[in-house]
Amino acid sequence: MEELSPCLAHFNRRAIEIPGQHALSEAEPLPQRTVYLDRFESLVQRSGLNQRKVVFKGNNSKCYPFSASPATDYARICSEERATQLKVLMNMIFQRHKETLRRGVKFCVPSKLIMYLSKLSQDDLTFQDFQETHDFLLQEKGVDPDIALLLQIRWVRQRLDSGHEGQQRGLSSITPEHVRQLNADYFEAMVGKANQPDLCEDACFVPSSLLSSYFHRIFYNVDDLFLFKKRFTTYHAANSFFSYTFNQAEFQTLTSMSFCKSTGRLSFSEPRLKACHKLPQVFQGQTMEAVEAADLEGDSRCMPFRLTANFVDFIGQIGLQGLFAGVMTSCSLAISHHADKLHCFLALVLKDELLALPPDERANWPPLDTVASLNADYTMFKIKSLSNHAKVLELPRSASDRLAEEELDEEQAHQWTWVGQQRVPAYMLDLQVTKPDMPEEYNKKVFKLMDLALDDGRRRQMLTMWCPWF
């Protein structure tokens, strides 16, 4: 710290608060409980290419680690802040619904402080990103973690060098079909379903049990492992709900996802709400179901969320069909119960995302309020579709079962029934009764989305940086 910033090394002011104390809470700040910055720790650690880890020392003698990074893309950082605000609002809604409250459903949202030239994100030394875990486990097996990417780069170079005279040489000569086939080939090789001449025989570099074996090694107690797996599944289901709702699957890379090695909390740190933008022409003459079907079943065949082989192996089929599906349904029930509050805030957030676009890109667009409102309606439709159970139990009855009072006959026993000591007309009990919102009755759509996420045909089309084999 003395070499990087002598001013911060000799910091002695006592009127600056620790960032992020009140950002994630709806309670009114209490001055007597505010923690102020006392000094900075002398050691500054490097994290990644452009991040530094600094430790704030509060006047309560506690340490608060933060990651400092330059704000090279200010618009993107503002978009991340809007996504953080959206998650905070949804956490408040989850706390007010009984099904999400008793399951402990919430998003892990780190505190952030955004400035014009830099960004501070509250760090936790117990968190570890999945990319680091992926690289460590492959190196432990004697495999280069970047082997798929390096082989793809070599394939591109060989293709450019082997071009004939007069043939176009450049990246433009590589068609999207070539890219899809290349991704599919190396996905099959990385999971051991196909052999490539570039790879060794029986190339199963990433078995589905790799992540599970790692977690079993860091826990010595079976009870701790069970609690970790339960919390892991709950947080991943909540992040998957967010990913499906706001089209974030392609951004669920291993670098953007981290987990706490002690509690099982999962954090998804780089959401981008601009993926929710659809022009009004998409909705013209189309139902919401048709628009969503075009996304999931059309040419794009997009992934709803991340459910790769290693995640599924650790969660298990029981956890996947039980807790995972239940958390997604309970999230939908909670948001649907407070749909008006979220819809208003969502329309404002999406409008801000549109305003952040370059003016020439949205020059010929309709009014931004209209675009934001349509996309907010589409997002709310996706949320409600995960829990659109029928509210009544349909009981079979015909018109002949409905008898008028004058047609009741005391002698006809089949027209009457006993309720305790009272005899009442039988047709009065053949009514439609309200069915409670029980998340145990999972919606079929949740399982459909899970089947899409488990489809290897969709996984193999994801980019190499997404690491669909892990």
Protein Blocks (a to p, Z undefined) as FASTA:
>chain_A
ZZmommlmmgcbfkbccehklmmpcbdcdfklpccdfbdcfbdcdehjlbccdddddfko
pacdddddddfblmlmmmmmmmmmmmmmmmmmmmmpfklmmnopacddddddddfkbccd
dddfkbccfklmmmmmmmmnopafklmmmmmmmmmmmmmmmpcehiacdjklpcfklmmm
mmmmmmmmmnopaccfkbcehiafbafklmmmmmmmmpmbfklmmmmmmmmmmmmmmmmm
mmmmnopmlmmcfklpccdfknopacdfbbcfklmpccfklmgopafklmmmmmmmmmno
pafbdcdfklmmmnommlmmmmmmmmmmmmmmmmmmmmmmmmmmmmmmmmmmmmmpcfkl
mmmgccfklmmmmmmmmmmmmmmmmmmccfbdcddddfklpccfklpcfklmklpccehj
accdfklmmccddddddfklccfklmmmmmmmmpmklmmmpcfklopmZZ
